């Protein structure tokens, strides 16, 4: 695809996922907004608040003025405090206030994306408080499509309403997570030089990848088949996403090969903040 086609694909994936979130939560009664999700310390309301907050910041809206409680156990870093502040600010909002703000934010952000003048490679500011940085415009769109799809799935699991596991955002999520897989194996799990680890994922999004650790301890990932890997992990797509995003206790993983190394990899599989 050309750069402009890539931007369009990311925008369409983001649109599909965030509109799905809006449709999913629109009919929810007040009580359902308090259901716990697999995001530590966050309810359905909190996840939706986070989505609204990030899109609002990208629109240039000022950060809310709010004093964040110091006793939130899931808030352990400055970045987490930065993310939590607009979430905590909305914890007293009603279902109607939440759905109205989400719908209005989607309308405003969609209009801004349609009218955007940035070129695909133009540096833009990625919001994140202490982790804020400049990244290419196309990368910002890719990360938003990834983040919104992952949070849509958080909401669907909490509300027991599965769907969209093979949506456009799912394919973007696959690519984003696979880029981080070598780090999970080589650096986080400390797999030794010469290791070959195969990940076989089944279900709505299928793929098979081999992570190889070279003599310097650096990991790479490719689509070639390793006939005698040190470890092979087989799991379904939703389990892979939940593991890679640090969500709860995922479904079963079939392990072949070095069990001790496999356990280390699975314990360090999460690559998101």
N, C-alpha and C positions, 0 to 999 in steps of 0.2 A: 504494500500500500504506500501511496505517497504520504508525506507528512500531514497534509491537510485531511486526507482520508483517515489517517490515524486519529487526529484530533476529533473528527466527526464520529468515529467509532467509539472513542472513549466517552464523548458527550452523550451519545445515544445509550450506552451501557449505564452511565450514571442516571440518566433520565428514567430508564426502565426500572431501575432499582428504587430510586427515591419515590417515584410515583407508586410503586408497589407497596412501599412502606406507608405512604399516605392512605392508600386504599385499605391496607391491613388494619390500621389503627382507627380509622374514621368511625366504625360502628362500636368501638369498645366501650363497655360500661366503666364507670369510675373505678370499680374494684380491680379490673384487669390491668389497669395502668400500674398497679403496685406489684404485679407478679415479678418474681426474681428472674433475672437472666443469668447466663453463664459469665457475664462480665462482672468481675469481682465488685461487690457492693452496689451494683446497679440494677434498678428495676426497668420495666418496659418504659416508664416515663423517662428515666434517666438516659436510656439509649437514644430515645427520640430527641431529648434535650441536647444531647451531644451532637447529633446530626444537624439539628437546627443551629447550634452554636458555631460549628465549623463553617457552615455555608454562610451564616451571617457575617462572620469575620472576613471571609473571602469577598463579601459584598462591601466591605469597608465599614460595617457598623461598629460602633464603639463597644468595648468590653463592658459588661455590666458592673456596676459598683456594688460590691457585696463582700461581706466578711465571712470567710469560710471557716467552719468549725475546725478545731484542732484535734478532735477525737475521732476522726474518720479513719478506721484502721486500714482501709484499702488504699489510702493516700499516703505513699511512702517516699515520693520524690518531688522535686520542684516541678517537673513536667506534669506529674499526676495532679498536683495542686492547680496548675494552670488549666488543665482539662476539666477538673472537678468544679471549679468556681461557677461557670455558667450552668452546669448541671444542677448544683445545689440551689442556685438561685430560682430554678423552676420547680423545685420539689413541692411547692405549695400550689402549683397551677392546676386548674381543673382540666378534665378531659376536653371540654370545649375550647378552653384557652390553648391547650396543646395542639389540637387538630387545626385550629384557626391559624396559629402561628406557623405550623409546619406548611400548610397549604400556601400561605402568603410568602413564605421563604422560598418554596419551590417555584412559585410564579416569578418572583424577583430574580432568583438565580438563573432560571431558564432563560429569561429575557436577557440577562447580562451575558450568558454564554452565547446566545444567538448574535448579540451585537459586539462581541469581543473583537478587538483589533490586533491582539497579540499574534505574532508569528509562532509557529510550533516550538522553535528553539529559543524564543525570547525569555530571558530570566524574569521570573516572577517570585514574589515572596510567599514561601510556604509558612503558614501560621503555626506556631507551636511554642510560644513563649521562649524558654531557655533553649529550645531546639530549633527555633526559627532559622530559616536559611533561604537562599535563592536557588531555585531549580528551574529547568526549562518548563515552559507553559504546558507542553504535551505531557510531561511527567506529572505535573500537578493534577491534570485531568485524569491520568491513569490511576494515581493514588486515591483520588476521590471516588472513582468508580469502584476500586477495590474496597475501600473503607465502607462505603454505603452498602455494597452487596453483602459484605461480612456482617454488618449490623442488621441488615434485613434478615439474615439467617438467624442471628441471635434472637430477634423478635419472634420469628416463626417457631423456633424451638420452645421459647417461653410460652407462647400462645397455642402451641400444639397445632399449628397450621402450616404444614410443610409445603414447599413449592419453590419454583425458580432455581432449583439446584443446577440446572444447565443453562441459565440465563446468560446473556452476553457478559455480565459482570463476573460470572463464575469463571469464564475463560481468562479474563484479565487477572482474576485472583489466582488462578493456577500459575500463570506466568510470573506474577509478583512473588509468590511463595517459593516457586522453584528456584528463582534467583538466589534466595536465601538458604536453600537446602544445603549447599556445600559448607556454609558457615556453621549450620547446626551439627553437621557430622564431623567436620575436621576441627573446628575451633571449640565449639561449645561442648561436644562430647569427647573431644580429644582422641579421635580415631587415629591410629598409628599410620605412618607412611606405608604406602603399598596397599592400603585398604580399598576394597571395592564393595560398595553397598548398593543394592538394588531396591528401589521402591516401586511396587506394582500397585497401581490404584485402579479400582473398578467402579462401575456405576455410571451415573449420568455424565460425568467427565472422566474419561479413561486415559491413562498414560503409564508408561514404564520408563523410568530414568535410572541411570547408574551414576553414583557419586564415587569419584576416585580421588584418593589422597596421594599427592606426589611426594618425592623424597624430601621436600622442604616443609611438608605438613600442610600444603595448600590444597584445598578441595576444589574440584570442578565437577560439573554435571553435564551429561550428554545422553543421547537417545540410543546409544549402542547397547547391545546385549552382552552382559558378562555371564559366561557359561558356568563359572564356579565362583560366585561372589562370596565374600566372607560372611555377609549377612544379606538376607532378602526379607523385606517387610511387605506384606500384602494386606491391604485395607480398602474399604470403600471410600468414595470421594468425600462424604460428609465427615467421616472419621479423620481423614487427612487434614481437612480444613480446621476442624476443632483442635487437633494436635498442634498444627503449625501456628494457630492463633491463640493457643493457651486457654482453650475453653473446656472447663470441667473435666469429666472423665469420659472419654470417647468410647466408641464401640470397640469390638475385638480387633486385634492386630495379629495376623499369622506371622510367626517368626521362624525363619530357617537359618541355620548357621550358628555363629558365635553368639550365644545367648547373653553373655555378660556385656559384650559390645552393643548388642541390640538394645539392652535395657538402658545403657548409658545414652544412646542416641534418642530413644523414646523419651527419656527424662529431660532431654535438652532440645526437644523438637520445636518448641515454641520460638518463633522468630519475630513476633510483633511486640510492641511496647505494652 
